[in-house]
Amino acid sequence: MDFQSACREVITLTLPNHVTKTTFLGRLRQGKPPVPGQVTSLLLALKVIHSQLQNVAQIDKELAYGLFLAAYESRNLFESGYAARVTWPPLLDEDLMRIAIAVNGIFANTPTATK
């Protein structure tokens, strides 16, 4: 995945004007888990974005909003669903934590983890 594709992936999975019933946040809003592969695709996109934005002082506002929503709104939707007794997949909580950590790394400009 190249940088432009990674940015497009984050934007289409998260931004309100792109969200549908099948996108990452769209499914969470419905109380449904992400489609298989969506979290993996999002994490890969975040890794590519992180590597390309290392030591960059500014990022695109649309991308920043998508990153914020990926980390913040996904967690809020998960917690709201949990409170409403939605049965989430066992690893979704950990996946959302990985997304938040990856987004934090982009904003904090921390070195890429070598795993």
VMD Tcl script that builds the backbone (N, CA, C; Angstrom):
set m [mol new atoms 345]
animate dup $m
set s [atomselect $m all]
$s set {name element resname resid chain x y z} {
  {N N MET 1 A 0.855 -1.172 0.000}
  {CA C MET 1 A 0.000 0.000 0.000}
  {C C MET 1 A 0.900 1.233 0.000}
  {N N ASP 2 A 0.622 2.171 -0.893}
  {CA C ASP 2 A 1.399 3.405 -0.916}
  {C C ASP 2 A 0.729 4.465 -0.036}
  {N N PHE 3 A 1.401 5.589 0.129}
  {CA C PHE 3 A 0.923 6.634 1.030}
  {C C PHE 3 A -0.450 7.164 0.621}
  {N N GLN 4 A -0.645 7.455 -0.657}
  {CA C GLN 4 A -1.934 7.992 -1.116}
  {C C GLN 4 A -3.068 6.997 -0.885}
  {N N SER 5 A -2.808 5.728 -1.152}
  {CA C SER 5 A -3.814 4.684 -0.923}
  {C C SER 5 A -4.126 4.563 0.566}
  {N N ALA 6 A -3.110 4.670 1.389}
  {CA C ALA 6 A -3.294 4.589 2.837}
  {C C ALA 6 A -4.161 5.746 3.334}
  {N N CYS 7 A -3.884 6.943 2.855}
  {CA C CYS 7 A -4.691 8.108 3.244}
  {C C CYS 7 A -6.131 7.934 2.797}
  {N N ARG 8 A -6.315 7.481 1.566}
  {CA C ARG 8 A -7.657 7.264 1.018}
  {C C ARG 8 A -8.396 6.200 1.839}
  {N N GLU 9 A -7.699 5.163 2.265}
  {CA C GLU 9 A -8.306 4.101 3.075}
  {C C GLU 9 A -8.821 4.660 4.401}
  {N N VAL 10 A -7.999 5.427 5.079}
  {CA C VAL 10 A -8.416 6.017 6.361}
  {C C VAL 10 A -9.612 6.944 6.147}
  {N N ILE 11 A -9.543 7.772 5.141}
  {CA C ILE 11 A -10.605 8.742 4.881}
  {C C ILE 11 A -11.920 8.043 4.537}
  {N N THR 12 A -11.879 7.038 3.667}
  {CA C THR 12 A -13.129 6.389 3.256}
  {C C THR 12 A -13.721 5.506 4.349}
  {N N LEU 13 A -12.905 5.011 5.265}
  {CA C LEU 13 A -13.439 4.182 6.349}
  {C C LEU 13 A -13.965 4.994 7.519}
  {N N THR 14 A -13.626 6.290 7.572}
  {CA C THR 14 A -13.944 7.051 8.784}
  {C C THR 14 A -14.733 8.340 8.577}
  {N N LEU 15 A -14.447 9.116 7.549}
  {CA C LEU 15 A -15.064 10.439 7.440}
  {C C LEU 15 A -16.562 10.345 7.173}
  {N N PRO 16 A -17.343 11.212 7.825}
  {CA C PRO 16 A -18.808 11.153 7.707}
  {C C PRO 16 A -19.335 11.190 6.269}
  {N N ASN 17 A -18.713 11.960 5.396}
  {CA C ASN 17 A -19.221 12.034 4.022}
  {C C ASN 17 A -18.903 10.786 3.212}
  {N N HIS 18 A -18.129 9.852 3.763}
  {CA C HIS 18 A -17.808 8.593 3.098}
  {C C HIS 18 A -18.424 7.389 3.819}
  {N N VAL 19 A -18.874 7.581 5.048}
  {CA C VAL 19 A -19.351 6.457 5.856}
  {C C VAL 19 A -20.657 5.912 5.292}
  {N N THR 20 A -20.694 4.606 5.129}
  {CA C THR 20 A -21.898 3.896 4.700}
  {C C THR 20 A -22.171 2.780 5.697}
  {N N LYS 21 A -23.156 1.962 5.395}
  {CA C LYS 21 A -23.480 0.839 6.277}
  {C C LYS 21 A -22.384 -0.206 6.324}
  {N N THR 22 A -21.447 -0.169 5.367}
  {CA C THR 22 A -20.408 -1.202 5.326}
  {C C THR 22 A -19.022 -0.694 5.699}
  {N N THR 23 A -18.864 0.600 5.941}
  {CA C THR 23 A -17.555 1.108 6.319}
  {C C THR 23 A -17.288 0.816 7.805}
  {N N PHE 24 A -16.049 0.993 8.187}
  {CA C PHE 24 A -15.620 0.698 9.553}
  {C C PHE 24 A -16.503 1.390 10.595}
  {N N LEU 25 A -16.596 2.701 10.542}
  {CA C LEU 25 A -17.411 3.421 11.529}
  {C C LEU 25 A -18.898 3.210 11.292}
  {N N GLY 26 A -19.295 3.043 10.050}
  {CA C GLY 26 A -20.708 2.785 9.745}
  {C C GLY 26 A -21.206 1.518 10.415}
  {N N ARG 27 A -20.406 0.476 10.370}
  {CA C ARG 27 A -20.795 -0.786 11.003}
  {C C ARG 27 A -20.811 -0.644 12.527}
  {N N LEU 28 A -19.820 0.042 13.086}
  {CA C LEU 28 A -19.817 0.238 14.538}
  {C C LEU 28 A -21.029 1.041 14.982}
  {N N ARG 29 A -21.436 2.028 14.190}
  {CA C ARG 29 A -22.626 2.827 14.525}
  {C C ARG 29 A -23.887 1.973 14.563}
  {N N GLN 30 A -23.907 0.932 13.766}
  {CA C GLN 30 A -25.058 0.023 13.732}
  {C C GLN 30 A -24.991 -1.051 14.807}
  {N N GLY 31 A -23.916 -1.049 15.580}
  {CA C GLY 31 A -23.733 -2.081 16.585}
  {C C GLY 31 A -23.265 -3.393 15.984}
  {N N LYS 32 A -22.604 -3.297 14.836}
  {CA C LYS 32 A -22.075 -4.474 14.153}
  {C C LYS 32 A -20.555 -4.407 14.132}
  {N N PRO 33 A -19.901 -5.553 14.176}
  {CA C PRO 33 A -18.434 -5.548 14.117}
  {C C PRO 33 A -17.949 -5.183 12.720}
  {N N PRO 34 A -16.715 -4.733 12.616}
  {CA C PRO 34 A -16.152 -4.442 11.293}
  {C C PRO 34 A -16.170 -5.695 10.416}
  {N N VAL 35 A -16.230 -5.468 9.115}
  {CA C VAL 35 A -16.130 -6.553 8.151}
  {C C VAL 35 A -14.735 -7.174 8.294}
  {N N PRO 36 A -14.628 -8.497 8.177}
  {CA C PRO 36 A -13.294 -9.103 8.270}
  {C C PRO 36 A -12.306 -8.418 7.313}
  {N N GLY 37 A -11.163 -8.083 7.847}
  {CA C GLY 37 A -10.125 -7.432 7.064}
  {C C GLY 37 A -10.105 -5.918 7.193}
  {N N GLN 38 A -11.194 -5.302 7.650}
  {CA C GLN 38 A -11.210 -3.838 7.764}
  {C C GLN 38 A -10.208 -3.332 8.784}
  {N N VAL 39 A -10.140 -3.959 9.928}
  {CA C VAL 39 A -9.202 -3.509 10.964}
  {C C VAL 39 A -7.771 -3.711 10.477}
  {N N THR 40 A -7.514 -4.847 9.860}
  {CA C THR 40 A -6.172 -5.116 9.331}
  {C C THR 40 A -5.789 -4.083 8.293}
  {N N SER 41 A -6.718 -3.774 7.399}
  {CA C SER 41 A -6.472 -2.775 6.357}
  {C C SER 41 A -6.221 -1.397 6.966}
  {N N LEU 42 A -7.016 -1.056 7.968}
  {CA C LEU 42 A -6.847 0.236 8.634}
  {C C LEU 42 A -5.508 0.308 9.352}
  {N N LEU 43 A -5.130 -0.755 10.053}
  {CA C LEU 43 A -3.839 -0.764 10.747}
  {C C LEU 43 A -2.668 -0.689 9.768}
  {N N LEU 44 A -2.782 -1.365 8.641}
  {CA C LEU 44 A -1.740 -1.278 7.619}
  {C C LEU 44 A -1.642 0.147 7.078}
  {N N ALA 45 A -2.796 0.750 6.813}
  {CA C ALA 45 A -2.803 2.138 6.330}
  {C C ALA 45 A -2.159 3.071 7.349}
  {N N LEU 46 A -2.457 2.883 8.615}
  {CA C LEU 46 A -1.869 3.727 9.662}
  {C C LEU 46 A -0.354 3.542 9.734}
  {N N LYS 47 A 0.096 2.325 9.538}
  {CA C LYS 47 A 1.545 2.064 9.550}
  {C C LYS 47 A 2.226 2.790 8.393}
  {N N VAL 48 A 1.626 2.732 7.212}
  {CA C VAL 48 A 2.196 3.408 6.037}
  {C C VAL 48 A 2.195 4.923 6.257}
  {N N ILE 49 A 1.080 5.444 6.753}
  {CA C ILE 49 A 0.977 6.889 7.011}
  {C C ILE 49 A 2.030 7.312 8.031}
  {N N HIS 50 A 2.159 6.539 9.086}
  {CA C HIS 50 A 3.151 6.866 10.119}
  {C C HIS 50 A 4.557 6.926 9.540}
  {N N SER 51 A 4.894 5.953 8.724}
  {CA C SER 51 A 6.255 5.928 8.168}
  {C C SER 51 A 6.503 7.096 7.223}
  {N N GLN 52 A 5.481 7.531 6.504}
  {CA C GLN 52 A 5.653 8.638 5.554}
  {C C GLN 52 A 5.605 10.007 6.227}
  {N N LEU 53 A 4.947 10.094 7.360}
  {CA C LEU 53 A 4.818 11.396 8.033}
  {C C LEU 53 A 5.832 11.595 9.151}
  {N N GLN 54 A 6.770 10.674 9.247}
  {CA C GLN 54 A 7.823 10.811 10.245}
  {C C GLN 54 A 8.531 12.154 10.046}
  {N N ASN 55 A 8.614 12.941 11.100}
  {CA C ASN 55 A 9.297 14.239 11.097}
  {C C ASN 55 A 8.646 15.283 10.195}
  {N N VAL 56 A 7.367 15.110 9.860}
  {CA C VAL 56 A 6.628 16.114 9.101}
  {C C VAL 56 A 5.912 17.012 10.104}
  {N N ALA 57 A 5.999 18.306 9.913}
  {CA C ALA 57 A 5.448 19.257 10.879}
  {C C ALA 57 A 3.930 19.419 10.768}
  {N N GLN 58 A 3.362 19.206 9.571}
  {CA C GLN 58 A 1.931 19.415 9.363}
  {C C GLN 58 A 1.348 18.251 8.580}
  {N N ILE 59 A 0.072 17.964 8.868}
  {CA C ILE 59 A -0.617 16.966 8.058}
  {C C ILE 59 A -1.929 17.556 7.553}
  {N N ASP 60 A -2.441 16.977 6.496}
  {CA C ASP 60 A -3.669 17.404 5.869}
  {C C ASP 60 A -4.829 17.364 6.868}
  {N N LYS 61 A -5.651 18.382 6.851}
  {CA C LYS 61 A -6.751 18.490 7.799}
  {C C LYS 61 A -7.751 17.335 7.649}
  {N N GLU 62 A -8.068 16.947 6.423}
  {CA C GLU 62 A -8.997 15.845 6.188}
  {C C GLU 62 A -8.433 14.532 6.741}
  {N N LEU 63 A -7.151 14.300 6.507}
  {CA C LEU 63 A -6.510 13.106 7.039}
  {C C LEU 63 A -6.491 13.146 8.565}
  {N N ALA 64 A -6.175 14.292 9.136}
  {CA C ALA 64 A -6.143 14.423 10.596}
  {C C ALA 64 A -7.511 14.114 11.199}
  {N N TYR 65 A -8.563 14.580 10.556}
  {CA C TYR 65 A -9.910 14.309 11.045}
  {C C TYR 65 A -10.219 12.810 10.966}
  {N N GLY 66 A -9.838 12.172 9.877}
  {CA C GLY 66 A -10.035 10.735 9.739}
  {C C GLY 66 A -9.273 9.956 10.795}
  {N N LEU 67 A -8.055 10.373 11.071}
  {CA C LEU 67 A -7.254 9.727 12.111}
  {C C LEU 67 A -7.912 9.876 13.481}
  {N N PHE 68 A -8.369 11.075 13.757}
  {CA C PHE 68 A -9.050 11.344 15.022}
  {C C PHE 68 A -10.279 10.448 15.169}
  {N N LEU 69 A -11.095 10.381 14.124}
  {CA C LEU 69 A -12.301 9.556 14.186}
  {C C LEU 69 A -11.978 8.074 14.335}
  {N N ALA 70 A -10.928 7.634 13.660}
  {CA C ALA 70 A -10.531 6.225 13.762}
  {C C ALA 70 A -10.202 5.864 15.212}
  {N N ALA 71 A -9.536 6.760 15.898}
  {CA C ALA 71 A -9.125 6.482 17.274}
  {C C ALA 71 A -10.220 6.799 18.292}
  {N N TYR 72 A -10.835 7.947 18.163}
  {CA C TYR 72 A -11.752 8.442 19.190}
  {C C TYR 72 A -13.179 7.924 19.020}
  {N N GLU 73 A -13.731 8.127 17.838}
  {CA C GLU 73 A -15.136 7.743 17.654}
  {C C GLU 73 A -15.313 6.229 17.688}
  {N N SER 74 A -14.353 5.494 17.141}
  {CA C SER 74 A -14.488 4.033 17.178}
  {C C SER 74 A -14.555 3.546 18.619}
  {N N ARG 75 A -13.746 4.110 19.496}
  {CA C ARG 75 A -13.773 3.736 20.918}
  {C C ARG 75 A -15.112 4.103 21.548}
  {N N ASN 76 A -15.606 5.315 21.249}
  {CA C ASN 76 A -16.893 5.729 21.806}
  {C C ASN 76 A -18.030 4.837 21.324}
  {N N LEU 77 A -18.012 4.470 20.038}
  {CA C LEU 77 A -19.057 3.592 19.508}
  {C C LEU 77 A -18.972 2.207 20.133}
  {N N PHE 78 A -17.762 1.730 20.343}
  {CA C PHE 78 A -17.570 0.437 21.005}
  {C C PHE 78 A -18.147 0.481 22.421}
  {N N GLU 79 A -17.807 1.516 23.167}
  {CA C GLU 79 A -18.272 1.634 24.557}
  {C C GLU 79 A -19.791 1.798 24.615}
  {N N SER 80 A -20.354 2.575 23.700}
  {CA C SER 80 A -21.816 2.739 23.651}
  {C C SER 80 A -22.494 1.409 23.342}
  {N N GLY 81 A -21.942 0.679 22.402}
  {CA C GLY 81 A -22.485 -0.630 22.071}
  {C C GLY 81 A -22.385 -1.588 23.234}
  {N N TYR 82 A -21.258 -1.551 23.897}
  {CA C TYR 82 A -21.053 -2.412 25.068}
  {C C TYR 82 A -22.097 -2.109 26.143}
  {N N ALA 83 A -22.340 -0.820 26.375}
  {CA C ALA 83 A -23.337 -0.413 27.365}
  {C C ALA 83 A -24.738 -0.855 26.952}
  {N N ALA 84 A -24.979 -0.934 25.634}
  {CA C ALA 84 A -26.273 -1.370 25.111}
  {C C ALA 84 A -26.323 -2.891 24.942}
  {N N ARG 85 A -25.309 -3.577 25.475}
  {CA C ARG 85 A -25.222 -5.037 25.461}
  {C C ARG 85 A -25.003 -5.638 24.069}
  {N N VAL 86 A -24.308 -4.897 23.211}
  {CA C VAL 86 A -23.899 -5.451 21.921}
  {C C VAL 86 A -22.818 -6.488 22.203}
  {N N THR 87 A -22.888 -7.605 21.532}
  {CA C THR 87 A -21.864 -8.632 21.679}
  {C C THR 87 A -20.803 -8.396 20.613}
  {N N TRP 88 A -19.699 -7.796 21.024}
  {CA C TRP 88 A -18.606 -7.507 20.106}
  {C C TRP 88 A -17.677 -8.711 20.001}
  {N N PRO 89 A -16.963 -8.832 18.895}
  {CA C PRO 89 A -15.953 -9.897 18.801}
  {C C PRO 89 A -14.912 -9.729 19.913}
  {N N PRO 90 A -14.389 -10.829 20.416}
  {CA C PRO 90 A -13.469 -10.762 21.557}
  {C C PRO 90 A -12.240 -9.881 21.336}
  {N N LEU 91 A -11.716 -9.794 20.129}
  {CA C LEU 91 A -10.487 -9.035 19.890}
  {C C LEU 91 A -10.720 -7.582 19.467}
  {N N LEU 92 A -11.984 -7.178 19.305}
  {CA C LEU 92 A -12.249 -5.815 18.829}
  {C C LEU 92 A -11.720 -4.755 19.796}
  {N N ASP 93 A -11.867 -4.985 21.080}
  {CA C ASP 93 A -11.363 -4.027 22.068}
  {C C ASP 93 A -9.857 -3.824 21.889}
  {N N GLU 94 A -9.123 -4.913 21.735}
  {CA C GLU 94 A -7.672 -4.821 21.520}
  {C C GLU 94 A -7.343 -4.164 20.179}
  {N N ASP 95 A -8.133 -4.468 19.155}
  {CA C ASP 95 A -7.918 -3.848 17.846}
  {C C ASP 95 A -8.084 -2.334 17.918}
  {N N LEU 96 A -9.103 -1.893 18.644}
  {CA C LEU 96 A -9.326 -0.444 18.782}
  {C C LEU 96 A -8.189 0.206 19.569}
  {N N MET 97 A -7.639 -0.514 20.523}
  {CA C MET 97 A -6.481 0.002 21.265}
  {C C MET 97 A -5.283 0.134 20.328}
  {N N ARG 98 A -5.077 -0.852 19.445}
  {CA C ARG 98 A -3.976 -0.780 18.470}
  {C C ARG 98 A -4.160 0.412 17.533}
  {N N ILE 99 A -5.394 0.654 17.117}
  {CA C ILE 99 A -5.672 1.796 16.250}
  {C C ILE 99 A -5.339 3.088 16.981}
  {N N ALA 100 A -5.785 3.209 18.220}
  {CA C ALA 100 A -5.511 4.426 19.005}
  {C C ALA 100 A -4.014 4.631 19.204}
  {N N ILE 101 A -3.286 3.563 19.474}
  {CA C ILE 101 A -1.835 3.659 19.661}
  {C C ILE 101 A -1.163 4.094 18.360}
  {N N ALA 102 A -1.608 3.540 17.240}
  {CA C ALA 102 A -1.032 3.906 15.941}
  {C C ALA 102 A -1.303 5.370 15.612}
  {N N VAL 103 A -2.526 5.826 15.861}
  {CA C VAL 103 A -2.866 7.229 15.599}
  {C C VAL 103 A -2.066 8.148 16.525}
  {N N ASN 104 A -1.957 7.776 17.779}
  {CA C ASN 104 A -1.144 8.564 18.700}
  {C C ASN 104 A 0.292 8.665 18.199}
  {N N GLY 105 A 0.837 7.561 17.703}
  {CA C GLY 105 A 2.202 7.574 17.175}
  {C C GLY 105 A 2.372 8.531 16.016}
  {N N ILE 106 A 1.336 8.637 15.181}
  {CA C ILE 106 A 1.395 9.572 14.045}
  {C C ILE 106 A 1.424 11.003 14.563}
  {N N PHE 107 A 0.511 11.334 15.474}
  {CA C PHE 107 A 0.447 12.702 15.983}
  {C C PHE 107 A 1.634 13.049 16.877}
  {N N ALA 108 A 2.090 12.093 17.657}
  {CA C ALA 108 A 3.194 12.349 18.577}
  {C C ALA 108 A 4.545 12.282 17.897}
  {N N ASN 109 A 4.551 11.801 16.650}
  {CA C ASN 109 A 5.779 11.685 15.850}
  {C C ASN 109 A 6.794 10.774 16.548}
  {N N THR 110 A 6.271 9.692 17.116}
  {CA C THR 110 A 7.157 8.721 17.751}
  {C C THR 110 A 7.721 7.769 16.697}
  {N N PRO 111 A 8.855 7.178 16.955}
  {CA C PRO 111 A 9.443 6.242 15.984}
  {C C PRO 111 A 8.514 5.071 15.711}
  {N N THR 112 A 8.584 4.531 14.521}
  {CA C THR 112 A 7.791 3.377 14.129}
  {C C THR 112 A 8.238 2.170 14.944}
  {N N ALA 113 A 7.262 1.446 15.476}
  {CA C ALA 113 A 7.583 0.220 16.222}
  {C C ALA 113 A 8.112 -0.820 15.265}
  {N N THR 114 A 9.070 -1.595 15.707}
  {CA C THR 114 A 9.663 -2.624 14.855}
  {C C THR 114 A 9.195 -3.990 15.302}
  {N N LYS 115 A 7.965 -4.327 14.946}
  {CA C LYS 115 A 7.410 -5.650 15.277}
  {C C LYS 115 A 7.212 -6.422 14.030}
}
mol reanalyze $m
mol bondsrecalc $m
mol representation Tube
mol addrep $m
